[in-house]
């Protein structure tokens, strides 16, 4: 594989009839000068699927597999695939990522109303543990990559958050360069007592002042509202890397943001 060729690990939920993560990966391939190579990882998330024998969606045959890969074949996109029977979905995905070293993992979020597919323990654990960015693909979200929004928190002095902010901006600039997209940055703050230093933020992100915004409110409301306002196609946020019981922490800032944002979300840890 060429050094300039992106490698994407695409998660396929075999019990679903549509495969939005794969669809988005193929659209991404069309937008790139050098199409990425895809690795299709086919594995059932036991936390989100009825595994009883009565569930007819669990039975897939060679025709299903042929149909799954037909669009990739038609587009001439390079791919390979593997099937996994593990009942530890997150660990299976992470194991695969360790072996193939992808640049990004694409996972599907099938229910934009209640987010039930997204916030299973297994998927949340994947977000917390992954050492590469994870793209959360939503049905109905824009497949264009013309406007990208990155969310940071410039007020904190904690080293892990500072490093995460740097990762977010670095990756956001790289992604926007890939697609020749407009890049915006937003920083939510609680109230006037917590107003961030705008000059510090501008210096940190290195973007024109009209592309950098400070908004009062909760991160979920601010980021989702501003993403809609600028008609963002993708939102980039950070999640602190966790292991053990901490990887399953629920109800934190990142999860509240994910529940509010309608666009595809790229998470960086």
N, C-alpha and C positions, 0 to 999 in steps of 0.2 A: 504494500500500500504506500502511495506517495506521501512524503512528509507533509505536503500541503493538503492532503485529502483528509477530511473530517471523518471520524468513525463514530457512528451513532448506534447505541444499544436501544432497540425499539421493543417495548414490552407489549406482547399480544395476549389479550384476555380471550382464550378460546371459547368461553361460554357466551361471548357477545357476538352479535351478528354483524356489527360494523367495527372497524378497527381504526379509530381516529388518530391514534399515535402514529401508525404506519402511514395513514393518509397525509398527516402533517409532515412527516419525514420525507415523503415523496415530493410534496410541494416545495419543501426546503431545498431538495436536490435540484429542482428546476430553477430556483432563484440563485443558485451558486454557480460561479464560473467553473469550479471543479466539483462535480457531484460527490457527495459523501458515500462511503460504504456503509451499508446497514447490516446489523446483526439482529435477527428476529428471535426474541426469546419468548417461547410459548409455554406459559405456565399459569395454572388457575390460582387465584388468590382465595385461599380457603376462608378468609374472614369476610368475604363478600359474595360467596357463591354457595348455592344449595348443592351439596355434594351427594345427595341421595340419588340412587339409581333411576328414580322416576324423572329426574331432570334431563330432558332430551337434548338440552344444549351442551351436555357433557360428551356427547357422541359425535366425533368428527372423523371424516374419512379422507381418502386421497383426493377426491373432488374438492373438498373444502380447502385442503392445503394448496391445491393448484389454483383455486380461485383467490386465495389469500395472496399469493405471490404474482398473480397475473399482471397487476398494474406495474409492479417493479420490473417485471420482464419487458413489458411494453415500453416503459420509460428508459430501458437500458441501464438501470441503476444496479450497481454491483451489490450483492447481498449473500448472506448465508443464514442458516437458522439452526436452532436446537430446540428440543422439547424437554421439559423437566416435569417430574412427578412429585417433587418435594412438597410437603405440607407446611414448609416454612418459607413462604413466598419472598419476604424481604431478604432473608439470608441467601436464598437461591439467586436472586437478582444481584446481590452484592458479591456473591461468589463468582458469578459470571463476569461482572465488571472487573473483579480482581484479575481474572484470567485474560480477558481481551483488551483491557485498558481503553475504554471508549472515551471520547471527548465529552459526550453528553449522553444522558439517559432520557428517553421519551417515555412517559407513562400516561395512560388515558384516564380522564375523569369523566365518566359517562353521564352523571346526573347533575346538571348545573343548578337545579332547584334546591336539593337537600344535601348535595355533596356527599352522599352516602358512600359512593365508590372511592372518593378521594381520601376520606378520613378514617379508613379502617386502621387499626393499630399497625398492621403490616406496612401499609403505605407511608404512614407517618414515620415509622421507624426507618424506612428507606431514606426519606428526606433528611433525617437527622444523622444518619451514618454515612451517607454517600460522600466520597471524596471528589467526585466530579459533579458538575451541574446537572440538575434534574429539571427537565421541561415537563410541565403539567399541561396536557392538551385537553381543551374543553370543546364539546360539540357546539357548533354555532359561532365560535370565536373566529375572528378574522384570521385568514391564512396569509395575509400580506405581511410584509416586514418593512413598512414605510415609516412608522413612528414607534419608538421604543422609549419606555419610561423606566428609570432606575430609581429605587427608593433607598435612602440612606438615613442615618441618624448621627449627625455631626456633633451633637452635644456631649455624648458620652466620652469619658477619658479612659474607659476600660480597654486594655490592650487587645483583647480578643475581638471587641466590637470595632476598634480602629482598623485592625487587620481585615475584618470582614468588609468594612466600608471600602477599603482599598481594592479588595477583590471584586466587589460589585462594580465599581467604576471602571476598573481595568477591563473586566469582561464585557461590560455594557459598551464601551468604546470599540472593543474588538468586534462585537456582534453588529453594532451599527455600521461599522466600516465594511463588514462582509456584505451587507444588504444595501449600502448607500442610504441608510435610513436616518431620519432626524432623531437625535437623542435628547431627552429631557430628564431632569433630575428633580425629585421632590423630597422634602424633609418635613415630616409632621412634627408638631410640638404641642405640648399639653396646654399651656396657657402663657400669658404675657410674662410670668415669672420665669418661664423656661424658654424664652425666645432665643433661638440659635444666633451665633455670630455669622451674619450674611457674608461678610468679607472673607471670613475663614472658609465658609462653604464654597464660595466662588473660586477661591485660590485652590481649594482641595480638588474640585471636580474639573477645573480648567475649561469651562464652557462659557459661552456668552451669557450675560446676565438674564436675557429674556428666556433662556432655556433652563434656568434654575429657579425653583419656587419653594417658598416656605409657606406652610398652611397650618393654622391652628385646628386641633381636633385629634381624634384617635387615629392611629395609623391606618386602620381598616377603612374608615370613612374618607380620610384625606387621600389615600392612594387610589382607592376605587373611584372616588369622585373626580380626581384630576385625570386619571386614565381615561374616563369617559369624556371629559371635557376636551382633551387633546386628540381624542379618537386613537388612542394607542392600540397597537396590534399585539404588543407583548409587554409584560411587566416583569422587571427583574428585582427580586428581593433576596435578603440573606437569612439563613437559619444557622444558628450556632451548632457546630458539630457536637454530637452527644453519643455516648455509649452507655451500655447498661440500662438501668431503670430510667435514667434521665432521657434516653432516646424516645421514651413513650410519653413524655410530658405533654399534656393536653391543655387547651385553652390559653396558650400563650399568644404573644403578639403575632407571630408568623401565621398561626392557624386562623386567627381572626381576620388577618389580611386576606388569606386564601379563600375564606368563606365569602368575602365581600367582592373581590375582584372577578369580573366576568371574562377577562382576556386570558389567553395562554400565559402561564406564569413560569418563569425560569428561576429556580431556587439555587442559591449558591451557599455552600457551608464552608 
